[in-house]
Amino acid sequence: MNDSTPSVTHLYAQAILQAARRRGLTLPASVCDRLVPGQRVPLEVQDELWGHYCRLADEPLSGLEIGLALQIGHLDSAGMLLVSCDTLREGLEALVEYAPVIGDGGEFSLSEEGDLLCLYYQPGYQVRVAERVEAVMASLVRLAGWATGGAFAPDTLLLSHRALADATSYRDRLGMPVVFGADRNGLCFGGDQGNLPLIQANSALRDHLRQLADYTMDQLGHHSLSAQICRLVREHPGWGKERVAADLAISGRHLNRLLAEEGVSFKVLRERELHRLACEQLRAGRAVARITESLGFSEETAFVRAFRRWEGMTPARFRETI
C-alpha cells in the first residue's frame, strides 16, 4: 500500500539517537517512543527529534558532526546501492534518483558547470534547517571519500545559510573551503572526479539493490519522473524521447523541462540504462548481434561504438574480462 505521508528511514533517525548517546544526552521519551524499529519515521517526528537534539547538545556544529559520523547503513538500501555503483558519478546519479528512500526532507540534483560537477541539495523542511543541511553535506563529503578509498578531493562546499561557528572550524573538520550565503547548497568538484572508481563496486549487487529501491519507491508512492523513464527504457530500449513522453502523457518538450528540474536529461538517463542492459546481456552470454537489435541500435557497429564510449573497450574485450 502506498503511503504519501512524508517520512524518513528509521535508520537515519538512529544516527541521531546514536549521536545523543555518544554525548550522554537523554532525548524525550515522548519522541523516542514514536520511533518504531523497522518502520519509517514521519517527517514531523524527525523534525522534533532534530529540535530536541540540537537544543540539548548546545553545540553550533552538532549537525556537521552527525554528518561526519554517518555510516552507509544509516541511508537504508539506497546507501548500499550508491557504493555498489562503478563510479562516483554513477553513485551520485543514483542518489539523485533514489534519495526518497532515505527521506522526503529534500531533493538532490547533479549539474555540469564548466570543468566542475556540482551536487546540489534543496531542503524541504522548516526545523533546524542549517544544522540538517550541514549534516547532509558533511555526510556526502565523508562517504564519497570512503567510497573512493580516499581519492575524492572536492573543490568547494556551498552553504546558503550563514556560518554557525567560526569558518575555520568548518575547514578543519571538512578539509576544504566552505562558502556561506551561497545561492544554494552544493558540493562542487572536478569533473574528472566523477570517473573515480568505487572500492565497493559490485554490478550484481547494484542491480539487485536497484530493484529493491524501485520497490521501496513504489511503496512510498512517489517515484520520480527520472525513475519512471528509466523503467520505460529498460522495458522498451528502442523507444526514443517522444515515444517515452507519449507513454507518460506529456510532450517531449515538457519532459525535458521536468527532467531539468530533477537535474538530469533524457539522453543521460537513456544512455545509462542502455549501458546497464548491454553489460547485463553480455554477462549473460548473449550474442552481440542480438544485443544490438534488442537495444534498438541500427547496426552492430553503432552498438560497438557506443559500448566503447561507455566502457572504454569493445563488447568482445568486455566479455573476456568477466
C-alpha positions as CSV (number, residue, x, y, z in Angstrom):
1,M,0.0,0.0,0.0
2,N,1.3,3.4,-0.9
3,D,1.9,5.9,1.9
4,S,2.1,9.6,0.9
5,T,2.9,10.8,4.4
6,P,6.4,12.4,4.2
7,S,8.8,10.2,6.1
8,V,12.5,9.2,6.7
9,T,14.0,5.8,7.0
10,H,14.3,4.8,10.7
11,L,18.0,4.1,10.1
12,Y,18.7,7.8,9.6
13,A,16.8,8.6,12.8
14,Q,19.1,6.0,14.5
15,A,22.1,8.2,13.6
16,I,20.7,11.0,15.8
17,L,19.9,8.6,18.6
18,Q,23.5,7.3,18.5
19,A,24.9,10.8,18.4
20,A,22.9,11.6,21.6
21,R,24.2,8.5,23.3
22,R,27.8,9.5,22.5
23,R,27.2,12.9,24.1
24,G,25.4,11.4,27.1
25,L,22.1,13.2,26.2
26,T,18.7,11.9,27.1
27,L,16.1,12.7,24.4
28,P,12.4,12.9,25.5
29,A,10.6,9.6,25.7
30,S,7.6,11.4,24.0
31,V,9.7,11.4,20.8
32,C,11.8,8.2,21.2
33,D,8.7,6.1,21.9
34,R,7.4,7.1,18.4
35,L,10.4,5.6,16.7
36,V,9.4,2.0,15.8
37,P,12.3,-0.2,14.7
38,G,11.8,-1.2,11.0
39,Q,9.2,1.4,10.4
40,R,9.7,4.7,8.6
41,V,9.6,7.8,10.7
42,P,7.1,10.6,9.9
43,L,8.9,13.7,8.9
44,E,7.2,15.7,11.7
45,V,8.7,13.2,14.3
46,Q,12.1,13.6,12.7
47,D,11.6,17.4,13.0
48,E,11.0,17.0,16.7
49,L,14.0,14.7,17.1
50,W,16.3,17.2,15.4
51,G,14.9,20.1,17.5
52,H,15.4,18.3,20.8
53,Y,18.9,17.0,19.9
54,C,20.2,20.4,18.8
55,R,18.8,22.1,21.9
56,L,20.3,19.6,24.3
57,A,23.6,19.3,22.5
58,D,24.0,23.1,22.6
59,E,26.8,22.8,20.0
60,P,26.8,25.1,16.9
61,L,28.2,22.3,14.7
62,S,26.1,19.5,16.0
63,G,24.6,18.8,12.6
64,L,28.0,18.8,10.9
65,E,29.3,16.3,13.4
66,I,26.3,13.9,12.8
67,G,27.0,14.1,9.1
68,L,30.7,13.3,9.6
69,A,29.8,10.3,11.8
70,L,27.1,9.0,9.4
71,Q,27.6,5.4,8.0
72,I,26.4,3.9,4.8
73,G,23.9,1.7,6.8
74,H,22.1,4.9,8.0
75,L,21.0,5.5,4.4
76,D,19.0,2.3,4.1
77,S,19.2,0.2,0.9
78,A,19.9,3.4,-1.1
79,G,23.2,3.8,0.7
80,M,24.4,0.3,-0.3
81,L,23.2,1.0,-3.8
82,L,25.3,4.2,-4.1
83,V,28.6,2.5,-3.0
84,S,28.0,-0.6,-5.2
85,C,28.0,1.5,-8.4
86,D,31.0,1.5,-10.6
87,T,32.0,5.2,-10.4
88,L,31.4,8.2,-8.2
89,R,29.3,9.9,-10.8
90,E,27.0,6.8,-11.2
91,G,26.6,6.7,-7.4
92,L,25.7,10.3,-7.3
93,E,23.2,9.9,-10.1
94,A,21.6,7.0,-8.1
95,L,21.4,9.4,-5.1
96,V,19.5,11.9,-7.2
97,E,17.1,9.2,-8.3
98,Y,16.6,7.3,-5.0
99,A,17.0,10.0,-2.3
100,P,13.3,9.5,-1.2
101,V,14.3,6.0,0.0
102,I,16.4,7.8,2.6
103,G,13.9,10.5,3.3
104,D,11.4,13.1,2.0
105,G,13.2,16.1,3.5
106,G,15.0,17.4,0.4
107,E,16.0,16.9,-3.2
108,F,19.3,16.5,-5.0
109,S,20.4,17.5,-8.5
110,L,23.7,16.9,-10.3
111,S,24.9,19.6,-12.7
112,E,27.9,20.0,-15.0
113,E,29.3,23.6,-14.8
114,G,32.4,24.0,-16.9
115,D,35.1,21.8,-15.6
116,L,33.1,21.1,-12.4
117,L,30.4,18.7,-11.3
118,C,28.1,20.1,-8.6
119,L,25.8,18.1,-6.5
120,Y,23.1,20.5,-5.2
121,Y,20.7,20.0,-2.3
122,Q,17.4,21.7,-1.7
123,P,15.9,21.1,1.8
124,G,12.2,20.8,2.2
125,Y,11.9,21.0,6.0
126,Q,11.4,24.0,8.3
127,V,13.0,22.9,11.6
128,R,16.8,23.3,12.3
129,V,17.4,23.7,8.6
130,A,21.0,24.9,8.8
131,E,22.1,22.0,11.1
132,R,20.3,19.4,8.9
133,V,21.8,20.8,5.7
134,E,25.2,20.6,7.2
135,A,24.6,17.0,8.2
136,V,23.6,16.1,4.7
137,M,26.5,17.9,3.0
138,A,29.1,16.7,5.5
139,S,27.9,13.1,5.1
140,L,28.4,13.4,1.3
141,V,32.0,14.6,1.8
142,R,32.8,11.8,4.1
143,L,31.0,8.9,2.3
144,A,32.3,10.0,-1.1
145,G,35.8,9.9,0.4
146,W,35.2,6.5,1.9
147,A,33.6,5.0,-1.2
148,T,36.6,6.1,-3.4
149,G,39.2,4.8,-1.0
150,G,40.2,8.4,0.0
151,A,40.7,9.5,-3.6
152,F,37.8,12.0,-3.6
153,A,39.1,15.6,-3.5
154,P,36.2,18.1,-3.5
155,D,36.8,21.7,-4.6
156,T,34.3,23.7,-2.6
157,L,31.2,23.3,-0.3
158,L,28.5,25.8,-0.8
159,L,26.0,26.6,2.0
160,S,23.1,29.0,1.7
161,H,23.0,29.9,5.4
162,R,25.4,31.9,7.5
163,A,28.2,30.2,9.4
164,L,27.0,28.7,12.7
165,A,30.6,28.8,14.1
166,D,34.0,30.2,13.1
167,A,34.7,29.5,9.4
168,T,38.0,27.8,10.3
169,S,36.1,25.2,12.3
170,Y,34.4,24.1,9.1
171,R,37.6,23.9,7.2
172,D,39.3,22.0,9.9
173,R,36.6,19.4,10.1
174,L,35.9,19.1,6.3
175,G,39.3,19.8,4.9
176,M,38.0,22.1,2.2
177,P,36.9,25.6,1.6
178,V,33.3,26.5,2.6
179,V,31.4,29.4,1.1
180,F,28.5,30.7,3.2
181,G,25.5,32.7,2.0
182,A,25.6,31.0,-1.4
183,D,22.6,30.9,-3.8
184,R,22.1,27.2,-2.9
185,N,23.7,24.3,-1.1
186,G,26.1,22.3,-3.1
187,L,29.3,20.2,-3.2
188,C,31.5,21.1,-6.2
189,F,34.4,19.0,-7.5
190,G,36.4,18.5,-10.7
191,G,34.5,16.7,-13.5
192,D,37.2,14.1,-13.7
193,Q,36.5,13.1,-10.1
194,G,33.2,11.7,-11.4
195,N,35.2,8.9,-13.0
196,L,36.7,7.7,-9.8
197,P,36.1,4.0,-9.3
198,L,34.3,3.0,-6.1
199,I,36.1,0.4,-4.0
200,Q,32.8,-1.5,-3.2
201,A,31.7,-1.7,-6.8
202,N,29.6,-4.8,-7.5
203,S,27.4,-4.8,-10.5
204,A,25.3,-7.8,-9.5
205,L,24.6,-6.3,-6.0
206,R,23.9,-2.9,-7.6
207,D,21.3,-4.3,-9.9
208,H,19.6,-6.2,-7.0
209,L,19.6,-3.1,-4.8
210,R,18.2,-1.0,-7.6
211,Q,15.3,-3.4,-7.8
212,L,14.8,-3.1,-4.0
213,A,15.0,0.7,-4.2
214,D,12.4,0.7,-7.0
215,Y,10.1,-1.4,-4.9
216,T,10.5,0.9,-1.9
217,M,9.9,4.0,-4.1
218,D,6.7,2.3,-5.4
219,Q,5.6,1.6,-1.9
220,L,6.2,5.2,-0.9
221,G,4.0,6.3,-3.8
222,H,6.2,9.0,-5.3
223,H,8.5,7.6,-7.9
224,S,10.4,10.4,-9.6
225,L,10.0,11.1,-13.3
226,S,13.6,10.1,-14.0
227,A,12.9,6.7,-12.3
228,Q,9.7,6.2,-14.4
229,I,11.7,7.0,-17.5
230,C,14.5,4.5,-16.5
231,R,11.8,1.8,-16.1
232,L,10.3,2.5,-19.5
233,V,13.7,2.5,-21.2
234,R,14.6,-0.8,-19.6
235,E,11.2,-2.3,-20.7
236,H,11.4,-0.7,-24.2
237,P,15.1,0.1,-25.1
238,G,14.3,1.1,-28.6
239,W,12.0,3.9,-27.6
240,G,13.1,7.5,-28.1
241,K,12.2,10.6,-26.1
242,E,8.9,11.3,-27.9
243,R,7.7,7.7,-27.5
244,V,8.5,7.7,-23.8
245,A,6.9,11.1,-23.3
246,A,3.8,9.9,-25.1
247,D,3.5,6.9,-22.7
248,L,3.7,9.4,-19.8
249,A,1.0,11.5,-21.5
250,I,3.3,14.6,-21.8
251,S,5.1,16.3,-24.7
252,G,8.8,15.8,-25.4
253,R,9.4,19.4,-24.6
254,H,7.6,19.2,-21.3
255,L,9.5,16.1,-20.4
256,N,12.8,18.0,-21.0
257,R,11.7,20.8,-18.7
258,L,10.6,18.4,-15.9
259,L,13.8,16.4,-16.1
260,A,15.9,19.6,-16.0
261,E,14.2,20.4,-12.6
262,E,15.5,17.0,-11.4
263,G,19.0,17.8,-12.7
264,V,19.1,15.2,-15.4
265,S,18.4,14.8,-19.1
266,F,16.6,12.1,-21.2
267,K,19.8,11.4,-23.1
268,V,21.8,10.8,-19.9
269,L,19.1,8.5,-18.5
270,R,18.6,6.5,-21.7
271,E,22.4,6.1,-22.2
272,R,22.8,4.9,-18.6
273,E,20.0,2.3,-18.9
274,L,21.3,1.0,-22.3
275,H,24.7,0.7,-20.8
276,R,23.4,-1.3,-17.9
277,L,21.3,-3.5,-20.2
278,A,24.3,-4.1,-22.5
279,C,26.5,-5.2,-19.7
280,E,23.9,-7.5,-18.2
281,Q,23.3,-9.2,-21.6
282,L,27.0,-9.6,-22.3
283,R,27.4,-11.2,-18.9
284,A,24.6,-13.5,-19.7
285,G,26.4,-14.6,-22.8
286,R,24.0,-13.1,-25.3
287,A,25.3,-12.6,-28.9
288,V,26.4,-9.0,-29.8
289,A,24.0,-9.1,-32.8
290,R,21.0,-9.9,-30.6
291,I,22.0,-7.2,-28.1
292,T,22.3,-4.7,-30.9
293,E,18.8,-5.5,-32.0
294,S,17.3,-5.6,-28.5
295,L,18.7,-2.2,-27.6
296,G,17.4,-0.5,-30.7
297,F,20.7,0.2,-32.5
298,S,20.5,0.4,-36.3
299,E,23.6,-1.7,-36.8
300,E,26.2,-3.7,-34.8
301,T,29.0,-1.1,-35.5
302,A,26.8,1.6,-33.9
303,F,26.4,-0.5,-30.8
304,V,30.1,-1.3,-30.6
305,R,31.0,2.4,-30.8
306,A,28.5,3.2,-28.0
307,F,29.8,0.5,-25.9
308,R,33.4,1.6,-26.4
309,R,32.4,5.0,-25.2
310,W,30.7,3.6,-22.1
311,E,33.3,1.1,-21.1
312,G,36.5,2.1,-22.9
313,M,36.6,-1.3,-24.6
314,T,34.8,-3.4,-27.2
315,P,32.0,-5.8,-26.2
316,A,34.3,-8.7,-27.1
317,R,37.0,-7.4,-24.8
318,F,34.5,-6.7,-22.0
319,R,33.3,-10.3,-22.2
320,E,36.9,-11.6,-21.8
321,T,37.2,-9.6,-18.5
322,I,34.1,-11.2,-17.0
